[in-house]
Amino acid sequence: MSCPTCGKHRDAPYRVYDKRGKVTQGCVDDYHTGHLITHSESSYWHNRPEAKKIRASLKAMLKGGKK
């Protein structure tokens, strides 16, 4: 099974890194939650406040709630 958003494995979501190793874009689908190496650049990206807000918004929309 793979992520419905990025098509990648649970512990290896789509990521684009800059020259210094910082994530500049990537998947924040809830599918990856709990499957990333803790204290990694990938997990920091996934757990940013903006990413959590995106997941909450999508969850609310899927339940028929407000954005």
N, C-alpha and C positions, 0 to 999 in steps of 0.2 A: 504494500500500500504506500502511496505517496501523498504529499501535501496537495489539497485541492486548489491552492493558490499558485504555488511555485513549482509543483511537481517533483520536489526533492524529498529525500528521506527525512524522517523525524529529527535526527540529530545533525543534519547537514543542510540547513535551509539555504535558499538563494541569497548570496551576499556579493557585494562589490566593495573592494577594499582600495584605499588610496595607497600612495607610496610608503606611508608611515605605518600601515597596517590597521588603520581605522576604517570601520564600516561606513560607507557613504550612502548606500542604499541596500535594501534587502527585504525579504518577506518577514512579516510579523504575525502571520496566521497563528491562531491558538493551537493548531496541530503540533507546533514545535515546543509549546510550553512544557517544561519539566524534562525535556530531552536534550538540552544543550549543556555543554560543559560549563559549570559555574565559574565565575570570575574570568570568563573569556570575553574577548571583544564582541563576539557573536551574541553572547548572553546579555551583555550590557546593552547592545542595540535592541535586542528583543524586549528587554525590561525597562526601557526608557519610558517616562511618563507619556510621551506622545504615542508610543506603540501601544501602551495599555489603553489609552483613550480610543485608538483606532479599533482595537479588539472589542471594547465595551460598546462602541457605536455599532459595529457590525452585528454583535450579539443582539442588541436591542432591535435593530432593523429586522433581523431574522425572526424575532419573536413578535414582530408587528408593532413595536413601540416607536418612540420618537428617537431622533438622532442624538 
